[in-house]
């Protein structure tokens, strides 16, 4: 059962050092090979034509994700690992379209979820993992609703601008 839920508050110091080393290694690899990961993720054929060893970087990316999941499952549980891998990235994708900016924002959001969930669970003595997941899930729902509302608002503004100025090619109706 501990692999499913884990307990983030009972992480021993040794595990924290392992996670810190893992984070440093992952960050270093991502910074060093950012362009290659970007090329492989978006267009394998183009990356192959540019001389990027696609198979190597694809497998490296899969290995990085696998190592992260395997090490973190023992600490925080599978459900929290999946939630923190997907929800911050999904929220960031609602508002940004650059992979680098999305990665940075998703990292910040994940940190906020973790800190916020720990803070919210402290006083009422709730389990930290589920609190973090509930906070992340609620934030995702709120973000999806907000992004839908912003898109609808932008579409209405676009229609209003077209109705106000139907001929945007610069010509007049007298020609």
Backbone as a printed PyTorch tensor [residue, N CA C, xyz], in Angstrom:
tensor([[[  0.8180,  -1.1930,   0.0000],
         [  0.0000,   0.0000,   0.0000],
         [  0.8630,   1.2570,   0.0000]],

        [[  2.0840,   1.1700,   0.5580],
         [  2.9300,   2.3610,   0.6240],
         [  3.3870,   2.8020,  -0.7630]],

        [[  3.4670,   1.8660,  -1.7130],
         [  3.8580,   2.2530,  -3.0660],
         [  2.7520,   3.0320,  -3.7700]],

        [[  1.5210,   2.8270,  -3.3570],
         [  0.4090,   3.5360,  -3.9710],
         [  0.2840,   4.9520,  -3.4210]],

        [[  0.3780,   5.0940,  -2.1160],
         [  0.1580,   6.3990,  -1.4970],
         [  1.4250,   7.0390,  -0.9540]],

        [[  2.3610,   6.2640,  -0.4350],
         [  3.5730,   6.8270,   0.1420],
         [  3.2490,   7.7380,   1.3130]],

        [[  4.2720,   8.3470,   1.8840],
         [  4.0630,   9.3450,   2.9320],
         [  5.2120,  10.3340,   2.8600]],

        [[  4.9300,  11.4710,   2.2890],
         [  5.9590,  12.4760,   2.0440],
         [  6.5580,  13.0110,   3.3420]],

        [[  5.8180,  12.9260,   4.4470],
         [  6.3140,  13.4510,   5.7220],
         [  7.2590,  12.4870,   6.4390]],

        [[  7.2900,  11.2450,   6.0160],
         [  8.1550,  10.2560,   6.6530],
         [  9.3930,   9.9360,   5.8210]],

        [[  9.7670,  10.8300,   4.9280],
         [ 10.9240,  10.5990,   4.0690],
         [ 12.1950,  10.7560,   4.9050]],

        [[ 13.0290,   9.7190,   4.9690],
         [ 14.2750,   9.8380,   5.7370],
         [ 15.2740,  10.7670,   5.0370]],

        [[ 16.2240,  11.2640,   5.8130],
         [ 17.2070,  12.2150,   5.2750],
         [ 17.9880,  11.6130,   4.1060]],

        [[ 18.3090,  10.3410,   4.1870],
         [ 19.0510,   9.6690,   3.1100],
         [ 18.2850,   9.7620,   1.7890]],

        [[ 16.9780,   9.5290,   1.8400],
         [ 16.1460,   9.6180,   0.6340],
         [ 16.1110,  11.0490,   0.0950]],

        [[ 16.1150,  12.0260,   0.9910],
         [ 16.1400,  13.4240,   0.5480],
         [ 17.4180,  13.7290,  -0.2210]],

        [[ 18.5410,  13.1990,   0.2480],
         [ 19.8020,  13.4080,  -0.4600],
         [ 19.7910,  12.7010,  -1.8180]],

        [[ 19.1960,  11.5300,  -1.8700],
         [ 19.0780,  10.8190,  -3.1480],
         [ 18.2200,  11.6260,  -4.1180]],

        [[ 17.1020,  12.1540,  -3.6210],
         [ 16.2350,  12.9630,  -4.4850],
         [ 16.9340,  14.2410,  -4.9320]],

        [[ 17.7090,  14.8630,  -4.0490],
         [ 18.4450,  16.0770,  -4.4210],
         [ 19.4650,  15.7620,  -5.5100]],

        [[ 20.1600,  14.6380,  -5.3720],
         [ 21.1130,  14.2260,  -6.4030],
         [ 20.4220,  13.9230,  -7.7210]],

        [[ 19.2880,  13.2480,  -7.6410],
         [ 18.4980,  12.9510,  -8.8370],
         [ 18.0530,  14.2410,  -9.5150]],

        [[ 17.5490,  15.1730,  -8.7330],
         [ 17.1110,  16.4570,  -9.2950],
         [ 18.2580,  17.1870,  -9.9760]],

        [[ 19.4190,  17.2220,  -9.3270],
         [ 20.5760,  17.9040,  -9.9090],
         [ 20.9990,  17.2280, -11.2150]],

        [[ 21.0290,  15.9000, -11.2110],
         [ 21.3950,  15.1720, -12.4260],
         [ 20.3970,  15.3790, -13.5540]],

        [[ 19.1190,  15.3110, -13.2300],
         [ 18.0830,  15.5280, -14.2420],
         [ 18.1570,  16.9370, -14.8160]],

        [[ 18.3250,  17.9140, -13.9390],
         [ 18.4130,  19.3010, -14.3830],
         [ 19.6180,  19.5020, -15.2910]],

        [[ 20.7420,  18.9290, -14.9260],
         [ 21.9460,  19.0480, -15.7430],
         [ 21.7390,  18.4230, -17.1240]],

        [[ 21.1710,  17.2370, -17.1640],
         [ 20.9350,  16.5640, -18.4470],
         [ 19.9490,  17.3500, -19.3030]],

        [[ 18.8800,  17.8560, -18.6980],
         [ 17.8890,  18.6280, -19.4620],
         [ 18.4990,  19.9140, -20.0010]],

        [[ 19.3040,  20.5990, -19.1940],
         [ 19.9450,  21.8400, -19.6550],
         [ 20.9300,  21.5420, -20.7820]],

        [[ 21.7230,  20.4890, -20.6310],
         [ 22.7210,  20.1570, -21.6510],
         [ 22.0950,  19.7260, -22.9740]],

        [[ 20.9980,  18.9900, -22.9120],
         [ 20.4180,  18.4180, -24.1210],
         [ 19.0270,  18.9570, -24.4290]],

        [[ 18.7300,  20.1690, -23.9980],
         [ 17.4000,  20.7500, -24.1850],
         [ 16.9900,  20.7720, -25.6560]],

        [[ 17.8650,  21.2600, -26.5230],
         [ 17.5140,  21.3710, -27.9520],
         [ 17.2510,  20.0020, -28.5760]],

        [[ 18.0360,  19.0160, -28.2000],
         [ 17.8340,  17.6750, -28.7400],
         [ 16.5090,  17.0790, -28.2500]],

        [[ 16.2120,  17.2500, -26.9680],
         [ 14.9280,  16.7670, -26.4460],
         [ 13.7670,  17.4640, -27.1450]],

        [[ 13.9100,  18.7620, -27.3510],
         [ 12.8730,  19.5380, -28.0270],
         [ 12.6610,  19.0180, -29.4490]],

        [[ 13.7520,  18.7980, -30.1680],
         [ 13.6530,  18.3160, -31.5470],
         [ 13.0110,  16.9340, -31.6060]],

        [[ 13.4270,  16.0460, -30.7310],
         [ 12.8910,  14.6820, -30.7280],
         [ 11.4210,  14.6770, -30.3180]],

        [[ 11.0530,  15.5300, -29.3720],
         [  9.6770,  15.5440, -28.8790],
         [  8.6970,  16.0680, -29.9200]],

        [[  9.1300,  17.0230, -30.7380],
         [  8.1850,  17.6540, -31.6510],
         [  8.2370,  17.1300, -33.0810]],

        [[  9.4050,  16.7470, -33.5600],
         [  9.4810,  16.2740, -34.9440],
         [ 10.6910,  15.3610, -35.0990]],

        [[ 10.4550,  14.0720, -34.9200],
         [ 11.5460,  13.1010, -34.9890],
         [ 12.2200,  13.0870, -36.3550]],

        [[ 11.4390,  13.1900, -37.4090],
         [ 12.0040,  13.1300, -38.7570],
         [ 12.9210,  14.3220, -39.0240]],

        [[ 12.4830,  15.5140, -38.6440],
         [ 13.3110,  16.7080, -38.8170],
         [ 14.5850,  16.5920, -37.9840]],

        [[ 14.4460,  16.0980, -36.7490],
         [ 15.6180,  15.9190, -35.8890],
         [ 16.5960,  14.9340, -36.5180]],

        [[ 16.0760,  13.8670, -37.0890],
         [ 16.9250,  12.8700, -37.7420],
         [ 17.6570,  13.4920, -38.9290]],

        [[ 16.9540,  14.3200, -39.7100],
         [ 17.5780,  14.9890, -40.8520],
         [ 18.6610,  15.9740, -40.4150]],

        [[ 18.5130,  16.5540, -39.2370],
         [ 19.4980,  17.5060, -38.7050],
         [ 20.6660,  16.7970, -38.0240]],

        [[ 20.6590,  15.4710, -38.0130],
         [ 21.7660,  14.7130, -37.4530],
         [ 21.6510,  14.3880, -35.9740]],

        [[ 20.4840,  14.6050, -35.3970],
         [ 20.2740,  14.2860, -33.9820],
         [ 20.0490,  12.7780, -33.8550]],

        [[ 20.7820,  12.1110, -32.9780],
         [ 20.5380,  10.6750, -32.7610],
         [ 19.2110,  10.4720, -32.0160]],

        [[ 18.1470,  10.3980, -32.7740],
         [ 16.7900,  10.3910, -32.2380],
         [ 16.5660,   9.2450, -31.2550]],

        [[ 16.9620,   8.0540, -31.6130],
         [ 16.7290,   6.8990, -30.7460],
         [ 17.4180,   7.0830, -29.3980]],

        [[ 18.6590,   7.5680, -29.4150],
         [ 19.3960,   7.7830, -28.1710],
         [ 18.6720,   8.7710, -27.2620]],

        [[ 18.2630,   9.9170, -27.7990],
         [ 17.6220,  10.9350, -26.9650],
         [ 16.2100,  10.5290, -26.5440]],

        [[ 15.5370,   9.7850, -27.3870],
         [ 14.2200,   9.2750, -27.0090],
         [ 14.3520,   8.3120, -25.8300]],

        [[ 15.3020,   7.3820, -25.9350],
         [ 15.5160,   6.4210, -24.8500],
         [ 16.0470,   7.1050, -23.5900]],

        [[ 16.8980,   8.1240, -23.7560],
         [ 17.3950,   8.8700, -22.6040],
         [ 16.2430,   9.5580, -21.8770]],

        [[ 15.3480,  10.1580, -22.6330],
         [ 14.1930,  10.8170, -22.0280],
         [ 13.3130,   9.8090, -21.2830]],

        [[ 13.0680,   8.6640, -21.8980],
         [ 12.2800,   7.6160, -21.2310],
         [ 12.9750,   7.1190, -19.9650]],

        [[ 14.2820,   6.9590, -20.0300],
         [ 15.0310,   6.5100, -18.8500],
         [ 14.9750,   7.5410, -17.7290]],

        [[ 15.0720,   8.8210, -18.0690],
         [ 14.9840,   9.8700, -17.0500],
         [ 13.6320,   9.8350, -16.3480]],

        [[ 12.5800,   9.6760, -17.1260],
         [ 11.2420,   9.5960, -16.5330],
         [ 11.1180,   8.3290, -15.6830]],

        [[ 11.6120,   7.2070, -16.1910],
         [ 11.5080,   5.9420, -15.4560],
         [ 12.2780,   5.9910, -14.1390]],

        [[ 13.4940,   6.5130, -14.1630],
         [ 14.2920,   6.6080, -12.9370],
         [ 13.5960,   7.5070, -11.9240]],

        [[ 13.0590,   8.6150, -12.3970],
         [ 12.3420,   9.5330, -11.5070],
         [ 11.1540,   8.8390, -10.8570]],

        [[ 10.3650,   8.1580, -11.6550],
         [  9.1700,   7.4910, -11.1310],
         [  9.5520,   6.3890, -10.1440]],

        [[ 10.5240,   5.5660, -10.4870],
         [ 10.9020,   4.4490,  -9.6160],
         [ 11.4270,   4.9480,  -8.2700]],

        [[ 12.2680,   5.9710,  -8.2870],
         [ 12.8060,   6.4790,  -7.0280],
         [ 11.7510,   7.2050,  -6.1960]],

        [[ 10.8720,   7.9270,  -6.8540],
         [  9.8940,   8.7150,  -6.1100],
         [  8.6920,   7.9080,  -5.6350]],

        [[  8.3850,   6.8020,  -6.3000],
         [  7.2480,   5.9760,  -5.8730],
         [  7.4450,   5.5030,  -4.4400]],

        [[  8.6500,   5.1060,  -4.1020],
         [  8.9170,   4.6170,  -2.7540],
         [  8.7410,   5.7210,  -1.7180]],

        [[  8.9800,   6.9540,  -2.1300],
         [  8.9440,   8.0740,  -1.1900],
         [  7.5460,   8.6650,  -1.0640]],

        [[  6.9440,   9.0220,  -2.1780],
         [  5.6710,   9.7520,  -2.1250],
         [  4.4850,   8.9640,  -2.6670]],

        [[  4.7230,   7.8200,  -3.2660],
         [  3.6270,   7.0090,  -3.7750],
         [  3.3190,   7.2920,  -5.2370]],

        [[  2.7670,   6.2910,  -5.8820],
         [  2.4790,   6.3570,  -7.3110],
         [  1.4850,   7.4550,  -7.6690]],

        [[  0.4460,   7.5980,  -6.8720],
         [ -0.5980,   8.5720,  -7.2060],
         [ -0.0420,   9.9870,  -7.1840]],

        [[  0.7620,  10.3170,  -6.1630],
         [  1.3350,  11.6570,  -6.0860],
         [  2.3620,  11.8830,  -7.1890]],

        [[  3.1360,  10.8640,  -7.5320],
         [  4.1060,  10.9960,  -8.6270],
         [  3.3790,  11.3260,  -9.9290]],

        [[  2.3240,  10.5740, -10.2330],
         [  1.5760,  10.8160, -11.4690],
         [  0.9360,  12.1950, -11.4500]],

        [[  0.3630,  12.5660, -10.3120],
         [ -0.2750,  13.8900, -10.2080],
         [  0.7370,  15.0070, -10.4120]],

        [[  1.9060,  14.8860,  -9.8070],
         [  2.8970,  15.9580,  -9.9180],
         [  3.6460,  15.9360, -11.2480]],

        [[  3.6000,  14.8310, -11.9680],
         [  4.1860,  14.8080, -13.3120],
         [  3.2330,  15.3960, -14.3480]],

        [[  1.9370,  15.2440, -14.1370],
         [  0.9850,  15.6390, -15.1770],
         [  0.2740,  16.9630, -14.9260]],

        [[ -0.2240,  17.1830, -13.7300],
         [ -1.0720,  18.3560, -13.4900],
         [ -0.3470,  19.6930, -13.6520]],

        [[  0.8500,  19.8830, -13.1010],
         [  1.5230,  21.1700, -13.3350],
         [  1.8080,  21.4220, -14.8200]],

        [[  2.2110,  20.3770, -15.5410],
         [  2.4750,  20.5410, -16.9730],
         [  1.1930,  20.8530, -17.7350]],

        [[  0.1010,  20.2110, -17.3590],
         [ -1.1810,  20.4780, -18.0240],
         [ -1.6390,  21.9090, -17.7690]],

        [[ -1.4580,  22.3940, -16.5540],
         [ -1.8430,  23.7730, -16.2460],
         [ -0.9750,  24.7460, -17.0270]],

        [[  0.3240,  24.5180, -17.0600],
         [  1.2300,  25.4100, -17.7870],
         [  0.8980,  25.4420, -19.2730]],

        [[  0.4680,  24.3070, -19.8200],
         [  0.1580,  24.2600, -21.2570],
         [ -1.0870,  25.0640, -21.6110]],

        [[ -1.9180,  25.3800, -20.6250],
         [ -3.0910,  26.2180, -20.8970],
         [ -2.6980,  27.6430, -21.2520]],

        [[ -1.5500,  28.0900, -20.7720],
         [ -1.2080,  29.5060, -20.8820],
         [  0.0630,  29.7910, -21.6740]],

        [[  0.9310,  28.8060, -21.8420],
         [  2.2030,  29.0190, -22.5260],
         [  2.3470,  28.0330, -23.6780]],

        [[  3.1420,  28.4170, -24.6730],
         [  3.3320,  27.5340, -25.8240],
         [  4.8020,  27.2270, -26.0850]],

        [[  5.6980,  27.8070, -25.3230],
         [  7.1220,  27.5170, -25.4290],
         [  7.4630,  26.4120, -24.4280]],

        [[  8.1360,  25.3730, -24.8920],
         [  8.4470,  24.2420, -24.0170],
         [  9.2910,  24.6700, -22.8240]],

        [[ 10.2830,  25.5140, -23.0510],
         [ 11.1310,  25.9700, -21.9500],
         [ 10.3460,  26.7200, -20.8940]],

        [[  9.4720,  27.6200, -21.3360],
         [  8.6470,  28.3740, -20.3910],
         [  7.6590,  27.4560, -19.6720]],

        [[  7.1120,  26.4820, -20.4100],
         [  6.1860,  25.5330, -19.7860],
         [  6.8970,  24.7050, -18.7190]],

        [[  8.1210,  24.2720, -19.0010],
         [  8.8750,  23.4800, -18.0300],
         [  9.1410,  24.2920, -16.7630]],

        [[  9.5240,  25.5490, -16.9460],
         [  9.8030,  26.4050, -15.7940],
         [  8.5380,  26.6530, -14.9720]],

        [[  7.4490,  27.0040, -15.6530],
         [  6.1940,  27.2600, -14.9420],
         [  5.6750,  25.9940, -14.2610]],

        [[  5.7600,  24.8560, -14.9330],
         [  5.2940,  23.5970, -14.3360],
         [  6.1040,  23.2530, -13.0890]],

        [[  7.3960,  23.5280, -13.1190],
         [  8.2330,  23.2850, -11.9450],
         [  7.8000,  24.1650, -10.7800]],

        [[  7.5690,  25.4450, -11.0720],
         [  7.1170,  26.3670, -10.0230],
         [  5.7490,  25.9620,  -9.4760]],

        [[  4.8460,  25.5840, -10.3740],
         [  3.5070,  25.1640,  -9.9520],
         [  3.5840,  23.9010,  -9.0920]],

        [[  4.4090,  22.9400,  -9.4960],
         [  4.5800,  21.7200,  -8.7000],
         [  5.1030,  22.0300,  -7.3060]],

        [[  6.0530,  22.9510,  -7.2200],
         [  6.5580,  23.3760,  -5.9110],
         [  5.4850,  24.0440,  -5.0750]],

        [[  4.6580,  24.8660,  -5.7310],
         [  3.5560,  25.5200,  -5.0140],
         [  2.5360,  24.5020,  -4.5140]],

        [[  2.2090,  23.5130,  -5.3540],
         [  1.2720,  22.4730,  -4.9290],
         [  1.8070,  21.7310,  -3.7080]],

        [[  3.0740,  21.3620,  -3.7670],
         [  3.6660,  20.6090,  -2.6670],
         [  3.6950,  21.4430,  -1.3860]],

        [[  4.1850,  22.6720,  -1.4940],
         [  4.2440,  23.5490,  -0.3120],
         [  2.8460,  23.8560,   0.2150]],

        [[  1.9420,  24.1830,  -0.6980],
         [  0.5740,  24.5030,  -0.2930],
         [ -0.1400,  23.3180,   0.3230]],

        [[  0.0370,  22.1380,  -0.2700],
         [ -0.5940,  20.9360,   0.2730],
         [ -0.0560,  20.5800,   1.6490]],

        [[  1.2550,  20.7330,   1.8270],
         [  1.8400,  20.4740,   3.1460],
         [  1.3110,  21.4630,   4.1780]],

        [[  1.2210,  22.7320,   3.7930],
         [  0.7170,  23.7550,   4.7190],
         [ -0.7520,  23.5120,   5.0650]],

        [[ -1.5510,  23.1730,   4.0460],
         [ -2.9770,  22.9300,   4.2900],
         [ -3.2180,  21.6910,   5.1510]],

        [[ -2.3480,  20.7080,   5.0370],
         [ -2.5510,  19.4650,   5.7840],
         [ -2.0200,  19.5460,   7.2090]],

        [[ -1.2070,  20.5430,   7.5110],
         [ -0.5230,  20.5870,   8.8060],
         [ -1.4790,  20.7980,   9.9790]],

        [[ -2.2410,  21.8750,   9.9610],
         [ -3.0900,  22.2130,  11.1130],
         [ -4.1970,  21.1880,  11.3590]],

        [[ -4.9630,  20.7900,  10.3350],
         [ -6.0220,  19.8020,  10.6150],
         [ -5.5030,  18.3630,  10.7090]],

        [[ -4.1690,  18.1810,  10.6030],
         [ -3.5460,  16.8620,  10.7050],
         [ -4.0870,  15.8920,   9.6570]],

        [[ -4.1560,  16.3680,   8.4150],
         [ -4.5870,  15.5430,   7.2850],
         [ -3.3720,  14.8860,   6.6450]],

        [[ -3.5590,  13.7840,   5.9270],
         [ -2.4340,  13.1960,   5.1990],
         [ -1.9610,  14.1610,   4.1080]],

        [[ -0.6540,  14.3530,   4.0100],
         [ -0.1000,  15.3600,   3.1060],
         [ -0.2850,  14.9900,   1.6330]],

        [[ -0.0310,  13.7340,   1.2710],
         [ -0.1230,  13.3300,  -0.1350],
         [ -1.4820,  13.6000,  -0.7570]],

        [[ -2.5540,  13.0910,  -0.1570],
         [ -3.8740,  13.3690,  -0.7190],
         [ -4.2250,  14.8580,  -0.7330]],

        [[ -3.7550,  15.6020,   0.2620],
         [ -4.0250,  17.0400,   0.2790],
         [ -3.3430,  17.7250,  -0.9000]],

        [[ -2.1070,  17.3240,  -1.1830],
         [ -1.3830,  17.8810,  -2.3290],
         [ -2.1240,  17.5450,  -3.6210]],

        [[ -2.5730,  16.2990,  -3.7380],
         [ -3.2820,  15.8730,  -4.9490],
         [ -4.5970,  16.6280,  -5.1040]],

        [[ -5.3440,  16.7890,  -4.0240],
         [ -6.6070,  17.5350,  -4.1010],
         [ -6.3650,  18.9900,  -4.4930]],

        [[ -5.3340,  19.6030,  -3.9350],
         [ -4.9980,  20.9790,  -4.2910],
         [ -4.6310,  21.0670,  -5.7700]],

        [[ -3.8140,  20.1380,  -6.2440],
         [ -3.4070,  20.1340,  -7.6480],
         [ -4.6040,  19.8920,  -8.5620]],

        [[ -5.4740,  18.9640,  -8.1960],
         [ -6.6670,  18.6920,  -9.0020],
         [ -7.6040,  19.8820,  -9.0610]],

        [[ -7.8240,  20.5260,  -7.9200],
         [ -8.6890,  21.7130,  -7.8920],
         [ -8.0860,  22.8390,  -8.7230]],

        [[ -6.7720,  22.9990,  -8.6360],
         [ -6.1070,  24.0370,  -9.4290],
         [ -6.2200,  23.7320, -10.9210]],

        [[ -6.1250,  22.4500, -11.2860],
         [ -6.2650,  22.0950, -12.6990],
         [ -7.6700,  22.4150, -13.2060]],

        [[ -8.6870,  22.0510, -12.4400],
         [-10.0690,  22.3370, -12.8470],
         [-10.2690,  23.8440, -12.9790]],

        [[ -9.7920,  24.6050, -11.9980],
         [ -9.9140,  26.0660, -12.0580],
         [ -9.1670,  26.6270, -13.2610]],

        [[ -7.9920,  26.0870, -13.5400],
         [ -7.2040,  26.5490, -14.6780],
         [ -7.8840,  26.2270, -16.0050]],

        [[ -8.4640,  25.0340, -16.1030],
         [ -9.1710,  24.6590, -17.3340],
         [-10.3680,  25.5680, -17.5630]],

        [[-11.1190,  25.8520, -16.5040],
         [-12.2640,  26.7580, -16.6310],
         [-11.8100,  28.1650, -17.0080]],

        [[-10.7530,  28.6520, -16.3700],
         [-10.2430,  29.9890, -16.6730],
         [ -9.7330,  30.0690, -18.1010]],

        [[ -9.0000,  29.0720, -18.5510],
         [ -8.4700,  29.1180, -19.9120],
         [ -9.5970,  29.0300, -20.9380]],

        [[-10.6360,  28.2490, -20.6430],
         [-11.8010,  28.1820, -21.5330],
         [-12.5030,  29.5360, -21.5850]],

        [[-12.6650,  30.1630, -20.4270],
         [-13.3030,  31.4810, -20.3570],
         [-12.4740,  32.5200, -21.1130]],

        [[-11.1440,  32.4910, -20.9530],
         [-10.2830,  33.4460, -21.6600],
         [-10.3430,  33.2320, -23.1700]],

        [[-10.3820,  31.9800, -23.6090],
         [-10.4720,  31.6950, -25.0430],
         [-11.8000,  32.1810, -25.6070]],

        [[-12.8910,  31.9610, -24.8790],
         [-14.2030,  32.4340, -25.3330],
         [-14.2350,  33.9560, -25.3710]],

        [[-13.6440,  34.5890, -24.3840],
         [-13.5880,  36.0580, -24.3470],
         [-12.7780,  36.5970, -25.5220]],

        [[-11.6570,  35.9590, -25.8070],
         [-10.8180,  36.3770, -26.9380],
         [-11.5710,  36.1930, -28.2510]],

        [[-12.3120,  35.1050, -28.3740],
         [-13.0900,  34.8680, -29.5910],
         [-14.1730,  35.9240, -29.7540]],

        [[-14.8350,  36.2790, -28.6570],
         [-15.8540,  37.3360, -28.7260],
         [-15.2370,  38.6670, -29.1260]],

        [[-14.0710,  38.9760, -28.6110],
         [-13.3900,  40.2220, -28.9810],
         [-13.0130,  40.2130, -30.4550]],

        [[-12.5860,  39.0610, -30.9430],
         [-12.2370,  38.9560, -32.3570],
         [-13.4430,  39.1680, -33.2460]],

        [[-14.5840,  38.5980, -32.8780],
         [-15.8210,  38.7810, -33.6410],
         [-16.2520,  40.2350, -33.5800]],

        [[-16.1450,  40.8600, -32.4100],
         [-16.5300,  42.2660, -32.2710],
         [-15.6370,  43.1580, -33.1190]],

        [[-14.3520,  42.8570, -33.1970],
         [-13.4370,  43.6560, -34.0110],
         [-13.7570,  43.4970, -35.4920]],

        [[-14.1160,  42.2920, -35.9120],
         [-14.4660,  42.0640, -37.3170],
         [-15.7630,  42.7810, -37.6570]],

        [[-16.7450,  42.7360, -36.7570],
         [-18.0110,  43.4240, -37.0090],
         [-17.8250,  44.9340, -37.0630]],

        [[-16.9040,  45.4620, -36.2780],
         [-16.6480,  46.8980, -36.2530],
         [-15.9260,  47.3390, -37.5230]],

        [[-15.0130,  46.5300, -38.0210],
         [-14.2240,  46.8490, -39.2060],
         [-14.2460,  45.6450, -40.1410]],

        [[-15.3210,  45.4730, -40.9180],
         [-15.4730,  44.2580, -41.7170],
         [-14.4400,  44.1220, -42.8310]],

        [[-13.8780,  45.2180, -43.3390],
         [-12.9080,  45.1300, -44.4300],
         [-11.5410,  45.4910, -43.8900]],

        [[-10.7900,  44.5060, -43.5580],
         [ -9.4760,  44.7450, -42.9770],
         [ -8.3870,  44.8320, -44.0380]],

        [[ -8.7420,  44.7260, -45.3260],
         [ -7.7320,  44.7910, -46.3770],
         [ -7.4040,  46.2200, -46.7810]],

        [[ -8.0270,  47.2030, -46.1490],
         [ -7.7170,  48.6020, -46.4240],
         [ -8.5530,  49.2010, -47.5330]],

        [[ -9.3250,  48.4040, -48.2480],
         [-10.1320,  48.9560, -49.3360],
         [-11.4290,  49.5430, -48.7880]],

        [[-12.0190,  50.4080, -49.5530],
         [-13.2980,  51.0010, -49.1530],
         [-14.3920,  50.4420, -50.0290]],

        [[-15.6110,  50.6470, -49.6220],
         [-16.7340,  50.1070, -50.3840],
         [-17.0180,  50.9260, -51.6400]],

        [[-16.3930,  52.1180, -51.8210],
         [-16.6250,  52.9610, -52.9920],
         [-15.7960,  52.5220, -54.1840]],

        [[-14.8440,  51.6420, -54.0030],
         [-13.9640,  51.2600, -55.1160],
         [-14.6210,  50.3020, -56.0500]]])
